[in-house]
Amino acid sequence: MTVTDVNDNNPEFRMPHTLNVNESAAVNSVVGLIQAEDKDVGANARLAYSLLSNSQIFSINSSSGEIKVCKALI
């Protein structure tokens, strides 16, 4: 048997992930982008983004990492 890849690398963020959002940001506007990479290959390199809390104010695209405003901030 030959093992070609194992899940031995942790994902790493490409940049700091702190965002400042203007309170006048329009609903459905993209206010940030979170990006990470995983040096594994194949299925072990797949990433899915999510928010830690169930937010009704912001949403994140699980594939792209785009963060959008879901409702008016003011």
C-alpha positions as CSV (number, residue, x, y, z in Angstrom):
1,M,0.0,0.0,0.0
2,T,1.2,3.5,-0.8
3,V,-0.1,6.6,1.0
4,T,0.3,9.7,-1.2
5,D,-1.2,12.3,1.2
6,V,-2.3,12.5,4.8
7,N,-4.1,15.3,6.5
8,D,-0.9,16.6,8.1
9,N,-1.0,20.3,7.4
10,N,-3.3,22.8,9.2
11,P,-5.0,25.5,7.2
12,E,-3.4,28.9,7.5
13,F,-4.9,32.3,7.0
14,R,-3.3,34.3,4.2
15,M,-3.7,37.6,6.1
16,P,-5.0,38.9,9.5
17,H,-8.7,38.4,9.8
18,T,-9.9,41.5,11.6
19,L,-12.4,43.6,9.7
20,N,-13.6,47.1,10.2
21,V,-17.1,47.6,8.7
22,N,-18.6,51.1,8.1
23,E,-22.0,51.3,9.7
24,S,-23.4,52.7,6.5
25,A,-22.5,49.5,4.5
26,A,-25.4,48.5,2.3
27,V,-27.3,45.3,2.8
28,N,-25.8,42.5,0.5
29,S,-22.5,44.4,0.1
30,V,-19.3,42.5,0.5
31,V,-17.4,43.9,3.5
32,G,-14.5,41.5,3.7
33,L,-12.8,38.4,2.3
34,I,-11.3,35.7,4.5
35,Q,-8.8,33.4,2.7
36,A,-6.8,30.5,4.0
37,E,-4.8,27.7,2.3
38,D,-4.1,24.2,3.2
39,K,-0.9,22.6,1.8
40,D,-2.4,19.1,1.8
41,V,-3.7,17.9,-1.6
42,G,-7.1,16.5,-2.8
43,A,-9.9,16.2,-0.2
44,N,-7.5,17.0,2.6
45,A,-6.9,20.5,1.2
46,R,-10.6,21.5,0.9
47,L,-11.7,24.4,3.0
48,A,-15.1,25.6,4.1
49,Y,-15.6,28.9,5.8
50,S,-18.2,29.6,8.5
51,L,-18.9,32.1,11.3
52,L,-18.5,31.0,14.8
53,S,-21.8,32.5,16.0
54,N,-25.1,32.3,14.3
55,S,-25.1,35.9,13.0
56,Q,-28.2,37.5,11.5
57,I,-26.1,40.6,10.6
58,F,-23.3,39.0,8.6
59,S,-23.0,36.0,6.3
60,I,-20.0,34.2,4.9
61,N,-19.8,32.3,1.6
62,S,-18.6,28.9,2.6
63,S,-16.6,28.5,-0.6
64,S,-15.2,31.9,-1.4
65,G,-14.9,33.4,2.1
66,E,-16.8,36.6,1.1
67,I,-18.4,38.3,4.1
68,K,-21.7,40.2,3.4
69,V,-24.0,42.4,5.3
70,C,-27.4,40.7,5.8
71,K,-29.3,43.6,7.4
72,A,-28.9,47.3,8.0
73,L,-26.3,48.1,10.6
74,I,-27.8,51.4,11.7
